[in-house]
Amino acid sequence: MSNLENTILVDLARKLFRGCTNFHIEPDSVKLMTWSWQELFVDLTLRSPVIKKYPISTELSRIFLKKLINCIEPVQEVHDNLYAELCRAMNNSAIEDYCYRHYVISNDLNNIITMKETKNMVVNGTTGMRTWEAALMLSDWILCNKELFSSKDVLELGSGIGFTGITLAKFCEPKSVTMTDCHEDVLQVLCENVDINFPSQCKNRSSDGTTYELDNMLRC
Ligand SMILES: C[S@@+](CC[C@H](N)C(=O)[O-])C[C@H]1O[C@@H](n2cnc3c(N)ncnc32)[C@H](O)[C@@H]1O
């Protein structure tokens, strides 16, 4: 696969992982979405182990796949696996309170932070159940300035479900990260997201919160 084909694949995969359905594909890019490109795209996204374990919203994948197929269909043959995944998404009409979104770090499809979150911005009177665009921007900045956080005790106020703090704990080698929020439901999903992204870590629950023993320390 050429560099350009790979760039198009990673860019589109990042959008699907994030549940972003508002994308545009240039006509020149569609020409590069050959049969083998499409097969690899499905294998690396909808059929990848991480998506099988933590599925993205079927509603969002349905919208995404319809749009992608509509782009490809006039230009070249659409791969059976794309149609099969669309059928699967259409057959599954369960109402989802939560879904998973996957955020690709540094354009590396093997380097992913998975978040359990809601599709709606406001749920149960809180704005904290979804990862905000601001959290993504702040995390990008943090990843560009890792040295500022190395060996530091970091306190995050109003962490929501935890994307920024988890990114920092995973990539910046802080001494400790303490994530806080005032909403009980948000705190519960925050802990689930820490469990997902640090699966084999020892944790202690107390009335003060939950502490995870990582190489460094993570509290929420
Ligand atoms: C807009 S959300 C942002 C969540 C997250 N930082 C993000 O960017 O994805 C604001 C969060 O701050 C929390 N919050 C608001 N006031 C707070 C307070 N006084 N103490 C702790 N958390 C608070 C809310 O519960 C909510 O989860």
The ligand as an ORCA input file, in Angstrom:
! r2SCAN-3c Opt
* xyz 0 1
  C     -18.147     20.137     30.129
  S     -17.767     18.734     31.113
  C     -16.108     18.472     30.611
  C     -15.588     17.114     30.957
  C     -14.149     16.829     30.504
  N     -13.208     17.713     31.178
  C     -14.018     16.963     29.017
  O     -13.488     17.988     28.548
  O     -14.414     16.019     28.288
  C     -17.560     19.493     32.752
  C     -17.399     18.511     33.895
  O     -17.084     19.236     35.090
  C     -17.813     18.707     36.175
  N     -17.976     19.767     37.177
  C     -18.688     20.905     37.088
  N     -18.588     21.629     38.221
  C     -17.773     20.937     39.057
  C     -17.276     21.171     40.383
  N     -17.611     22.253     41.069
  N     -16.463     20.255     40.917
  C     -16.106     19.134     40.220
  N     -16.543     18.872     38.973
  C     -17.370     19.751     38.396
  C     -19.117     18.210     35.571
  O     -19.721     17.187     36.339
  C     -18.659     17.695     34.200
  O     -18.323     16.330     34.261
*
